[in-house]
Amino acid sequence: MIDHITFGVTDFARSTEFYDRAFAPLGLKRLFSLPEDDADEVNVTGYGDDRPWFWLAEEKATTGLLHVALQATSRAAVDAFHAAAIRAGGTDNGAPGLRPHYHPDYYAAFVLDPDGHNIEAMCPTPT
């Protein structure tokens, strides 16, 4: 089980704006940010549903491309994630649809975030 993930981004404001919008359809929101007003500290923010577990840090950008898959509650939420992420400036990396080569009911969408990381929303349940 993953407790949390953190990665560095190249432009903190751009990335938080992207994730604020892209994660909303999945019920994830920004729950915690540091520092509030200390210019000497690195900006860090955490997203989640009931607790922050997906973290961004304004520091040396994570190198190599990440692939993070988030489980959605429905296929409609996967569709909404994809649309919101594209509107937020993401790049399509796989339109919403079934991926039966993973599992017969594996429904997913893939979007590249502003740093090129592959963010997936998936729903493993049948309609």
C-alpha positions in Angstrom: 0.0 0.0 0.0 1.3 3.5 -0.8 1.1 6.0 2.0 2.1 9.0 -0.1 4.1 10.1 -3.2 6.0 13.3 -3.6 7.7 14.7 -6.7 9.4 17.9 -7.6 7.9 20.2 -10.3 9.5 22.8 -12.5 6.8 25.5 -12.0 4.9 25.2 -8.7 2.1 27.6 -9.6 1.5 26.0 -13.0 1.5 22.5 -11.5 -0.9 23.3 -8.6 -3.3 25.0 -11.0 -3.2 21.9 -13.2 -3.8 19.4 -10.3 -6.4 21.6 -8.7 -8.5 21.3 -11.8 -7.6 17.8 -13.0 -8.2 16.1 -9.6 -11.5 17.8 -8.8 -13.6 15.2 -10.8 -11.9 12.5 -8.8 -12.8 14.1 -5.5 -9.2 15.0 -4.7 -8.3 18.5 -3.5 -5.4 20.4 -2.1 -5.6 19.8 1.6 -2.3 21.1 3.0 0.4 23.6 1.9 3.7 24.7 3.4 5.0 27.3 3.9 2.2 29.8 4.0 4.3 33.0 4.0 8.0 32.0 4.5 9.9 32.9 1.4 13.0 31.0 2.6 11.2 27.6 2.5 10.3 25.3 -0.4 6.7 25.3 -1.4 5.0 22.0 -0.8 1.4 21.0 -1.2 -0.5 17.8 -0.6 -3.7 16.5 -2.4 -6.1 13.8 -1.2 -9.6 13.0 -0.2 -9.5 12.7 3.6 -5.7 13.2 4.0 -2.9 14.4 1.8 -1.1 11.6 0.0 -0.2 13.1 -3.4 2.5 15.7 -2.8 4.2 18.3 -5.1 7.4 20.1 -4.1 8.9 23.2 -5.6 12.4 21.9 -5.7 14.6 20.1 -8.1 12.2 18.6 -10.6 11.8 14.9 -10.5 13.7 13.4 -13.5 12.4 10.6 -15.6 8.8 10.2 -16.4 6.4 9.1 -13.6 3.3 7.1 -14.1 0.7 7.5 -11.4 -2.6 5.7 -11.6 -5.5 6.9 -9.4 -8.6 4.8 -8.9 -11.9 6.6 -9.8 -15.3 5.7 -8.4 -16.9 5.5 -11.8 -16.3 5.6 -15.6 -17.9 9.0 -15.6 -15.3 10.3 -13.1 -12.6 9.0 -15.5 -14.2 10.9 -18.4 -14.5 14.0 -16.2 -10.8 13.8 -15.1 -9.6 13.5 -18.7 -11.7 16.5 -19.8 -10.7 18.6 -16.8 -7.0 17.8 -17.2 -7.0 18.7 -20.9 -8.8 22.0 -20.1 -6.2 22.6 -17.4 -3.4 22.4 -19.9 -2.6 18.7 -19.9 -1.8 16.7 -23.0 -3.9 13.7 -24.0 -1.9 10.4 -23.6 -4.9 8.0 -24.0 -8.5 9.0 -24.3 -11.0 7.4 -21.9 -11.9 3.9 -22.8 -11.6 0.2 -22.0 -8.2 -1.4 -21.8 -9.1 -5.1 -21.9 -5.5 -6.1 -22.3 -5.1 -5.1 -18.7 -8.4 -6.5 -17.4 -11.8 -7.0 -19.1 -13.4 -4.1 -17.1 -10.3 -1.8 -16.9 -11.5 1.7 -18.0 -8.9 4.4 -18.0 -7.7 7.7 -19.3 -4.1 9.1 -19.5 -2.9 12.7 -19.4 0.5 14.2 -19.4 0.9 16.9 -16.7 2.8 20.1 -17.3 6.1 18.3 -16.6 5.3 15.3 -18.9 4.3 12.9 -16.1 1.7 10.3 -17.1 -1.3 10.7 -14.8 -4.0 8.0 -15.1 -7.5 7.7 -13.8 -8.9 4.2 -13.9 -12.1 2.4 -12.9 -11.9 -1.4 -12.6 -15.6 -2.1 -12.2 -18.1 -3.0 -15.0 -20.7 -0.5 -16.0 
